[in-house]
Amino acid sequence: MTAVAIEPTLAEESELAGMLATLCSYENLFGPFHPQTLMLTTVVATSYHRAGEANLARRLLEKAIADSARCLGPEHFARLMAIEALRDLFIGQGDIESAAAVQRELLECRMGRLGSDHATTVTARDRLCEMLMGNWGA
């Protein structure tokens, strides 16, 4: 699977500019480690990924994951949201090995937070199995 570069439209660029302004406001109002700020960082990173800026998106997601773990705990929703977005970024780039590593971390967090029999945990486990068996996207 190869990554496809997508040129952002003028509307998407305008939307991204507005999201960045909002993110700056959140950082000033709530602080950089507030759950709302960290979740918006993930949304901005996802928008950058859609706009073809995968490297910038990855850096933002990795920062959101690290900051969330340190300030909110490893199983906080804001961190899990960023982990899912990073997994999706790797899948979009065709890097299933990295996606599987991130999915494994997501599964461990889901098991710790929800238990091994919860439907969300089972789905995370199934996705990891598909990735490891080479059936992802088939």
N, CA, C and O atoms as a DFTB+ gen file, in Angstrom:
552 C
 N C O
     1  1       0.843      -1.169       0.000
     2  2       0.000       0.000       0.000
     3  2       0.886       1.229       0.000
     4  3       1.809       1.325       0.809
     5  1       0.625       2.162      -0.885
     6  2       1.429       3.372      -0.953
     7  2       0.619       4.548      -0.467
     8  3      -0.602       4.598      -0.620
     9  1       1.327       5.496       0.123
    10  2       0.671       6.703       0.605
    11  2       0.383       7.619      -0.576
    12  3       1.183       7.713      -1.507
    13  1      -0.740       8.279      -0.535
    14  2      -1.138       9.193      -1.582
    15  2      -1.118      10.602      -1.011
    16  3      -1.755      10.884       0.004
    17  1      -0.383      11.476      -1.673
    18  2      -0.341      12.868      -1.239
    19  2      -1.620      13.558      -1.702
    20  3      -1.995      13.479      -2.872
    21  1      -2.273      14.226      -0.779
    22  2      -3.519      14.920      -1.081
    23  2      -3.292      16.398      -0.860
    24  3      -2.889      16.819       0.225
    25  1      -3.547      17.177      -1.878
    26  2      -3.395      18.620      -1.753
    27  2      -4.601      19.184      -0.999
    28  3      -5.744      18.908      -1.366
    29  1      -4.356      19.967       0.045
    30  2      -5.475      20.543       0.786
    31  2      -6.178      21.615      -0.039
    32  3      -5.548      22.369      -0.780
    33  1      -7.482      21.660       0.109
    34  2      -8.246      22.699      -0.573
    35  2      -8.155      23.981       0.236
    36  3      -7.707      23.976       1.383
    37  1      -8.582      25.078      -0.372
    38  2      -8.569      26.365       0.310
    39  2      -9.449      26.319       1.557
    40  3      -9.103      26.905       2.583
    41  1     -10.585      25.624       1.473
    42  2     -11.483      25.511       2.631
    43  2     -10.809      24.743       3.755
    44  3     -10.928      25.118       4.921
    45  1     -10.095      23.658       3.411
    46  2      -9.404      22.881       4.442
    47  2      -8.293      23.688       5.090
    48  3      -8.096      23.612       6.303
    49  1      -7.556      24.471       4.280
    50  2      -6.496      25.311       4.830
    51  2      -7.080      26.359       5.775
    52  3      -6.503      26.648       6.823
    53  1      -8.218      26.922       5.403
    54  2      -8.882      27.910       6.248
    55  2      -9.366      27.264       7.545
    56  3      -9.242      27.842       8.624
    57  1      -9.919      26.056       7.422
    58  2     -10.382      25.316       8.596
    59  2      -9.210      24.999       9.518
    60  3      -9.324      25.121      10.738
    61  1      -8.099      24.598       8.944
    62  2      -6.915      24.278       9.732
    63  2      -6.379      25.518      10.440
    64  3      -5.950      25.440      11.591
    65  1      -6.403      26.645       9.766
    66  2      -5.958      27.894      10.394
    67  2      -6.844      28.232      11.593
    68  3      -6.352      28.669      12.633
    69  1      -8.130      28.029      11.443
    70  2      -9.049      28.276      12.555
    71  2      -8.818      27.313      13.702
    72  3      -8.906      27.696      14.869
    73  1      -8.521      26.058      13.372
    74  2      -8.240      25.063      14.414
    75  2      -6.965      25.422      15.171
    76  3      -6.897      25.273      16.391
    77  1      -5.959      25.891      14.444
    78  2      -4.709      26.289      15.095
    79  2      -4.935      27.482      16.022
    80  3      -4.373      27.539      17.116
    81  1      -5.748      28.422      15.586
    82  2      -6.064      29.571      16.436
    83  2      -6.793      29.124      17.701
    84  3      -6.527      29.623      18.795
    85  1      -7.703      28.189      17.537
    86  2      -8.426      27.655      18.693
    87  2      -7.480      26.911      19.621
    88  3      -7.579      27.038      20.842
    89  1      -6.564      26.135      19.054
    90  2      -5.590      25.413      19.864
    91  2      -4.727      26.379      20.673
    92  3      -4.460      26.139      21.851
    93  1      -4.299      27.457      20.052
    94  2      -3.518      28.471      20.780
    95  2      -4.345      29.075      21.906
    96  3      -3.829      29.307      22.999
    97  1      -5.615      29.330      21.649
    98  2      -6.497      29.867      22.687
    99  2      -6.644      28.882      23.841
   100  3      -6.592      29.272      25.008
   101  1      -6.825      27.610      23.514
   102  2      -6.940      26.585      24.551
   103  2      -5.674      26.514      25.390
   104  3      -5.738      26.416      26.616
   105  1      -4.515      26.565      24.722
   106  2      -3.259      26.507      25.464
   107  2      -3.132      27.691      26.416
   108  3      -2.650      27.540      27.539
   109  1      -3.564      28.869      25.969
   110  2      -3.495      30.059      26.821
   111  2      -4.543      30.035      27.929
   112  3      -4.267      30.458      29.051
   113  1      -5.723      29.553      27.627
   114  2      -6.827      29.558      28.586
   115  2      -6.734      28.410      29.590
   116  3      -6.835      28.626      30.798
   117  1      -6.544      27.197      29.088
   118  2      -6.559      26.003      29.937
   119  2      -5.173      25.495      30.305
   120  3      -4.993      24.847      31.337
   121  1      -4.196      25.793      29.454
   122  2      -2.849      25.266      29.630
   123  2      -2.600      24.143      28.639
   124  3      -3.548      23.556      28.119
   125  1      -1.333      23.837      28.370
   126  2      -1.007      22.855      27.333
   127  2      -1.322      21.411      27.700
   128  3      -1.343      20.547      26.823
   129  1      -1.566      21.133      28.976
   130  2      -1.769      19.745      29.404
   131  2      -3.203      19.446      29.832
   132  3      -3.483      18.380      30.380
   133  1      -4.098      20.379      29.585
   134  2      -5.511      20.175      29.906
   135  2      -6.101      19.162      28.916
   136  3      -5.722      19.161      27.745
   137  1      -7.009      18.312      29.363
   138  2      -7.590      17.316      28.456
   139  2      -8.177      17.913      27.171
   140  3      -8.010      17.343      26.093
   141  1      -8.857      19.047      27.279
   142  2      -9.442      19.659      26.075
   143  2      -8.357      20.096      25.096
   144  3      -8.509      19.938      23.885
   145  1      -7.266      20.644      25.620
   146  2      -6.162      21.070      24.765
   147  2      -5.528      19.865      24.088
   148  3      -5.233      19.906      22.893
   149  1      -5.317      18.799      24.840
   150  2      -4.686      17.610      24.277
   151  2      -5.585      16.925      23.245
   152  3      -5.091      16.418      22.238
   153  1      -6.884      16.906      23.484
   154  2      -7.798      16.312      22.504
   155  2      -7.847      17.158      21.230
   156  3      -7.905      16.615      20.127
   157  1      -7.823      18.486      21.381
   158  2      -7.813      19.341      20.201
   159  2      -6.496      19.188      19.436
   160  3      -6.480      19.277      18.209
   161  1      -5.405      18.962      20.148
   162  2      -4.126      18.700      19.479
   163  2      -4.254      17.484      18.572
   164  3      -3.726      17.480      17.460
   165  1      -4.945      16.464      19.035
   166  2      -5.157      15.260      18.222
   167  2      -6.013      15.576      17.000
   168  3      -5.738      15.080      15.907
   169  1      -7.033      16.385      17.171
   170  2      -7.894      16.758      16.043
   171  2      -7.091      17.560      15.013
   172  3      -7.225      17.342      13.809
   173  1      -6.263      18.481      15.493
   174  2      -5.418      19.270      14.590
   175  2      -4.437      18.351      13.854
   176  3      -4.232      18.493      12.648
   177  1      -3.843      17.423      14.574
   178  2      -2.902      16.480      13.952
   179  2      -3.598      15.660      12.870
   180  3      -3.031      15.437      11.800
   181  1      -4.801      15.217      13.137
   182  2      -5.567      14.448      12.151
   183  2      -5.837      15.294      10.912
   184  3      -5.780      14.795       9.788
   185  1      -6.126      16.557      11.116
   186  2      -6.354      17.459       9.979
   187  2      -5.073      17.663       9.173
   188  3      -5.104      17.697       7.943
   189  1      -3.958      17.796       9.867
   190  2      -2.675      17.892       9.163
   191  2      -2.419      16.626       8.344
   192  3      -1.954      16.700       7.207
   193  1      -2.721      15.484       8.920
   194  2      -2.537      14.221       8.185
   195  2      -3.382      14.213       6.927
   196  3      -2.891      13.859       5.855
   197  1      -4.640      14.595       7.039
   198  2      -5.522      14.651       5.865
   199  2      -5.034      15.655       4.835
   200  3      -5.291      15.504       3.640
   201  1      -4.328      16.684       5.299
   202  2      -3.811      17.719       4.387
   203  2      -2.465      17.325       3.781
   204  3      -1.859      18.112       3.054
   205  1      -1.992      16.108       4.076
   206  2      -0.755      15.641       3.488
   207  2       0.497      15.942       4.295
   208  3       1.610      15.749       3.807
   209  1       0.329      16.408       5.514
   210  2       1.460      16.751       6.384
   211  2       1.642      15.667       7.442
   212  3       1.495      15.923       8.637
   213  1       1.964      14.456       6.990
   214  2       2.046      13.307       7.895
   215  2       3.138      13.462       8.951
   216  3       2.942      13.064      10.099
   217  1       4.274      14.027       8.585
   218  2       5.365      14.169       9.562
   219  2       4.987      15.122      10.691
   220  3       5.251      14.839      11.860
   221  1       4.373      16.243      10.346
   222  2       3.920      17.177      11.369
   223  2       2.827      16.538      12.218
   224  3       2.819      16.687      13.440
   225  1       1.914      15.833      11.578
   226  2       0.840      15.149      12.304
   227  2       1.419      14.143      13.290
   228  3       0.973      14.053      14.434
   229  1       2.403      13.395      12.842
   230  2       3.012      12.388      13.718
   231  2       3.671      13.042      14.927
   232  3       3.512      12.557      16.048
   233  1       4.401      14.124      14.724
   234  2       5.052      14.803      15.849
   235  2       4.019      15.306      16.854
   236  3       4.209      15.176      18.063
   237  1       2.920      15.883      16.350
   238  2       1.868      16.372      17.245
   239  2       1.232      15.221      18.027
   240  3       0.981      15.342      19.226
   241  1       0.977      14.118      17.349
   242  2       0.356      12.973      18.017
   243  2       1.281      12.366      19.062
   244  3       0.844      12.035      20.164
   245  1       2.541      12.220      18.726
   246  2       3.496      11.667      19.699
   247  2       3.615      12.569      20.919
   248  3       3.739      12.078      22.041
   249  1       3.579      13.881      20.714
   250  2       3.621      14.818      21.834
   251  2       2.346      14.709      22.673
   252  3       2.410      14.700      23.902
   253  1       1.197      14.627      22.012
   254  2      -0.077      14.505      22.733
   255  2      -0.110      13.209      23.551
   256  3      -0.603      13.196      24.678
   257  1       0.413      12.130      22.981
   258  2       0.444      10.847      23.692
   259  2       1.338      10.940      24.925
   260  3       0.952      10.512      26.012
   261  1       2.518      11.492      24.753
   262  2       3.461      11.608      25.879
   263  2       2.928      12.548      26.958
   264  3       2.987      12.233      28.146
   265  1       2.409      13.696      26.543
   266  2       1.891      14.665      27.522
   267  2       0.672      14.108      28.260
   268  3       0.527      14.310      29.466
   269  1      -0.195      13.412      27.541
   270  2      -1.380      12.816      28.172
   271  2      -0.980      11.756      29.187
   272  3      -1.534      11.693      30.284
   273  1      -0.016      10.926      28.813
   274  2       0.426       9.868      29.740
   275  2       1.003      10.482      31.004
   276  3       0.713      10.030      32.112
   277  1       1.815      11.504      30.838
   278  2       2.485      12.122      31.973
   279  2       1.506      12.895      32.871
   280  3       1.604      12.832      34.097
   281  1       0.580      13.610      32.268
   282  2      -0.283      14.514      33.040
   283  2      -1.652      13.940      33.382
   284  3      -2.243      14.321      34.393
   285  1      -2.160      13.040      32.564
   286  2      -3.518      12.540      32.765
   287  2      -3.570      11.052      33.086
   288  3      -4.573      10.558      33.602
   289  1      -2.504      10.349      32.785
   290  2      -2.459       8.909      33.006
   291  2      -2.517       8.153      31.696
   292  3      -3.065       8.648      30.711
   293  1      -1.955       6.956      31.681
   294  2      -1.836       6.206      30.431
   295  2      -3.160       5.728      29.835
   296  3      -3.221       5.421      28.645
   297  1      -4.201       5.662      30.628
   298  2      -5.477       5.143      30.131
   299  2      -6.524       6.236      29.938
   300  3      -7.701       5.934      29.744
   301  1      -6.108       7.504      29.990
   302  2      -7.047       8.612      29.816
   303  2      -7.566       8.651      28.383
   304  3      -6.847       8.316      27.441
   305  1      -8.814       9.061      28.232
   306  2      -9.453       9.097      26.924
   307  2      -8.661       9.948      25.930
   308  3      -8.534       9.568      24.766
   309  1      -8.130      11.087      26.365
   310  2      -7.375      11.962      25.463
   311  2      -6.169      11.227      24.885
   312  3      -5.847      11.391      23.708
   313  1      -5.511      10.429      25.694
   314  2      -4.347       9.669      25.228
   315  2      -4.772       8.561      24.271
   316  3      -4.130       8.344      23.244
   317  1      -5.842       7.870      24.604
   318  2      -6.322       6.798      23.737
   319  2      -6.757       7.332      22.378
   320  3      -6.555       6.682      21.352
   321  1      -7.348       8.507      22.379
   322  2      -7.757       9.152      21.134
   323  2      -6.535       9.447      20.260
   324  3      -6.573       9.238      19.048
   325  1      -5.460       9.928      20.872
   326  2      -4.233      10.228      20.127
   327  2      -3.566       8.948      19.626
   328  3      -3.026       8.917      18.520
   329  1      -3.603       7.890      20.441
   330  2      -3.021       6.609      20.020
   331  2      -3.777       6.069      18.809
   332  3      -3.156       5.590      17.861
   333  1      -5.092       6.137      18.828
   334  2      -5.885       5.673      17.685
   335  2      -5.545       6.471      16.429
   336  3      -5.435       5.907      15.340
   337  1      -5.379       7.785      16.584
   338  2      -5.046       8.623      15.430
   339  2      -3.655       8.288      14.885
   340  3      -3.450       8.295      13.672
   341  1      -2.708       7.996      15.766
   342  2      -1.367       7.614      15.318
   343  2      -1.413       6.276      14.581
   344  3      -0.759       6.102      13.553
   345  1      -2.185       5.343      15.109
   346  2      -2.358       4.055      14.426
   347  2      -2.914       4.267      13.017
   348  3      -2.427       3.677      12.053
   349  1      -3.931       5.111      12.911
   350  2      -4.539       5.382      11.612
   351  2      -3.558       6.057      10.655
   352  3      -3.575       5.789       9.454
   353  1      -2.704       6.933      11.187
   354  2      -1.684       7.569      10.371
   355  2      -0.733       6.512       9.793
   356  3      -0.420       6.528       8.603
   357  1      -0.283       5.599      10.653
   358  2       0.612       4.540      10.182
   359  2      -0.068       3.661       9.136
   360  3       0.549       3.294       8.136
   361  1      -1.323       3.327       9.362
   362  2      -2.067       2.527       8.384
   363  2      -2.155       3.283       7.063
   364  3      -1.969       2.697       5.997
   365  1      -2.434       4.571       7.131
   366  2      -2.513       5.392       5.923
   367  2      -1.208       5.433       5.153
   368  3      -1.206       5.598       3.933
   369  1      -0.106       5.284       5.857
   370  2       1.205       5.276       5.215
   371  2       1.627       3.864       4.801
   372  3       2.696       3.680       4.219
   373  1       0.794       2.877       5.099
   374  2       1.119       1.508       4.753
   375  2       2.124       0.858       5.693
   376  3       2.687      -0.190       5.376
   377  1       2.351       1.476       6.846
   378  2       3.300       0.951       7.830
   379  2       2.540       0.129       8.870
   380  3       2.303       0.581       9.990
   381  1       2.164      -1.085       8.474
   382  2       1.342      -1.938       9.329
   383  2       2.123      -2.395      10.557
   384  3       1.532      -2.596      11.618
   385  1       3.429      -2.561      10.436
   386  2       4.240      -2.975      11.586
   387  2       4.173      -1.932      12.704
   388  3       3.976      -2.279      13.869
   389  1       4.335      -0.663      12.350
   390  2       4.231       0.393      13.363
   391  2       2.800       0.524      13.867
   392  3       2.570       0.755      15.054
   393  1       1.841       0.376      12.958
   394  2       0.432       0.435      13.359
   395  2       0.114      -0.670      14.354
   396  3      -0.619      -0.445      15.317
   397  1       0.658      -1.858      14.131
   398  2       0.415      -2.982      15.043
   399  2       1.035      -2.716      16.412
   400  3       0.440      -3.059      17.434
   401  1       2.213      -2.113      16.444
   402  2       2.847      -1.790      17.726
   403  2       1.994      -0.799      18.511
   404  3       1.834      -0.933      19.724
   405  1       1.451       0.188      17.820
   406  2       0.581       1.174      18.467
   407  2      -0.727       0.513      18.880
   408  3      -1.254       0.803      19.955
   409  1      -1.256      -0.369      18.041
   410  2      -2.491      -1.086      18.365
   411  2      -2.295      -1.961      19.593
   412  3      -3.210      -2.097      20.405
   413  1      -1.123      -2.554      19.742
   414  2      -0.822      -3.382      20.918
   415  2      -0.891      -2.521      22.190
   416  3      -1.441      -2.942      23.207
   417  1      -0.327      -1.320      22.112
   418  2      -0.389      -0.414      23.264
   419  2      -1.835      -0.018      23.562
   420  3      -2.244       0.045      24.721
   421  1      -2.598       0.247      22.510
   422  2      -4.004       0.589      22.688
   423  2      -4.760      -0.570      23.340
   424  3      -5.585      -0.351      24.227
   425  1      -4.487      -1.779      22.913
   426  2      -5.133      -2.960      23.503
   427  2      -4.808      -3.074      24.989
   428  3      -5.696      -3.341      25.798
   429  1      -3.552      -2.875      25.351
   430  2      -3.164      -2.953      26.765
   431  2      -3.899      -1.901      27.599
   432  3      -4.339      -2.177      28.715
   433  1      -4.024      -0.706      27.049
   434  2      -4.756       0.353      27.765
   435  2      -6.236       0.005      27.893
   436  3      -6.839       0.205      28.948
   437  1      -6.815      -0.514      26.822
   438  2      -8.237      -0.897      26.863
   439  2      -8.463      -2.013      27.889
   440  3      -9.453      -1.993      28.620
   441  1      -7.563      -2.968      27.940
   442  2      -7.706      -4.054      28.911
   443  2      -7.603      -3.505      30.332
   444  3      -8.367      -3.914      31.207
   445  1      -6.678      -2.594      30.570
   446  2      -6.519      -2.022      31.896
   447  2      -7.693      -1.168      32.309
   448  3      -8.079      -1.153      33.478
   449  1      -8.258      -0.462      31.363
   450  2      -9.363       0.455      31.675
   451  2     -10.716      -0.236      31.696
   452  3     -11.548       0.052      32.556
   453  1     -10.943      -1.146      30.756
   454  2     -12.280      -1.717      30.575
   455  2     -12.382      -3.197      30.918
   456  3     -13.483      -3.709      31.117
   457  1     -11.256      -3.885      30.990
   458  2     -11.273      -5.329      31.217
   459  2     -11.152      -6.073      29.905
   460  3     -11.376      -5.509      28.834
   461  1     -10.798      -7.334      29.993
   462  2     -10.503      -8.110      28.787
   463  2     -11.738      -8.541      28.005
   464  3     -11.627      -8.887      26.829
   465  1     -12.904      -8.527      28.630
   466  2     -14.107      -8.995      27.952
   467  2     -14.995      -7.879      27.409
   468  3     -16.027      -8.157      26.798
   469  1     -14.611      -6.630      27.620
   470  2     -15.409      -5.510      27.130
   471  2     -15.385      -5.483      25.602
   472  3     -14.373      -5.831      24.993
   473  1     -16.478      -5.076      24.987
   474  2     -16.589      -5.086      23.524
   475  2     -15.499      -4.240      22.858
   476  3     -14.978      -4.624      21.811
   477  1     -15.153      -3.103      23.448
   478  2     -14.112      -2.244      22.876
   479  2     -12.751      -2.930      22.937
   480  3     -11.948      -2.810      22.011
   481  1     -12.495      -3.644      24.019
   482  2     -11.246      -4.386      24.158
   483  2     -11.191      -5.528      23.149
   484  3     -10.153      -5.765      22.530
   485  1     -12.294      -6.226      22.985
   486  2     -12.349      -7.336      22.030
   487  2     -12.092      -6.815      20.612
   488  3     -11.368      -7.446      19.843
   489  1     -12.679      -5.674      20.265
   490  2     -12.454      -5.080      18.948
   491  2     -10.992      -4.713      18.761
   492  3     -10.422      -4.952      17.696
   493  1     -10.379      -4.131      19.791
   494  2      -8.955      -3.771      19.716
   495  2      -8.102      -5.023      19.534
   496  3      -7.138      -5.006      18.767
   497  1      -8.440      -6.101      20.224
   498  2      -7.702      -7.354      20.098
   499  2      -7.863      -7.930      18.687
   500  3      -6.894      -8.396      18.089
   501  1      -9.089      -7.895      18.159
   502  2      -9.337      -8.410      16.808
   503  2      -8.544      -7.630      15.765
   504  3      -7.978      -8.218      14.844
   505  1      -8.503      -6.307      15.908
   506  2      -7.746      -5.482      14.958
   507  2      -6.261      -5.815      15.017
   508  3      -5.599      -5.898      13.983
   509  1      -5.741      -6.004      16.216
   510  2      -4.331      -6.362      16.352
   511  2      -4.062      -7.715      15.691
   512  3      -3.066      -7.871      14.986
   513  1      -4.934      -8.681      15.911
   514  2      -4.763     -10.002      15.297
   515  2      -4.763      -9.891      13.771
   516  3      -3.946     -10.525      13.103
   517  1      -5.668      -9.095      13.225
   518  2      -5.714      -8.906      11.771
   519  2      -4.412      -8.311      11.257
   520  3      -3.908      -8.724      10.213
   521  1      -3.869      -7.349      11.981
   522  2      -2.615      -6.724      11.564
   523  2      -1.467      -7.718      11.617
   524  3      -0.663      -7.802      10.688
   525  1      -1.395      -8.463      12.700
   526  2      -0.294      -9.408      12.877
   527  2      -0.363     -10.570      11.889
   528  3       0.666     -11.118      11.494
   529  1      -1.567     -10.939      11.495
   530  2      -1.733     -12.055      10.568
   531  2      -1.652     -11.605       9.108
   532  3      -1.718     -12.428       8.196
   533  1      -1.509     -10.301       8.894
   534  2      -1.398      -9.807       7.522
   535  2      -2.707      -9.683       6.808
   536  3      -2.736      -9.569       5.583
   537  1      -3.816      -9.702       7.554
   538  2      -5.139      -9.608       6.941
   539  2      -5.706      -8.202       6.981
   540  3      -6.866      -7.992       6.628
   541  1      -4.903      -7.238       7.406
   542  2      -5.425      -5.881       7.548
   543  2      -5.747      -5.300       6.183
   544  3      -4.915      -5.297       5.276
   545  1      -6.981      -4.805       6.055
   546  2      -7.394      -4.173       4.816
   547  2      -7.735      -5.145       3.707
   548  3      -8.031      -4.725       2.588
   549  1      -7.699      -6.437       3.996
   550  2      -8.015      -7.431       2.958
   551  2      -9.497      -7.607       2.808
   552  3      -9.943      -8.403       1.982
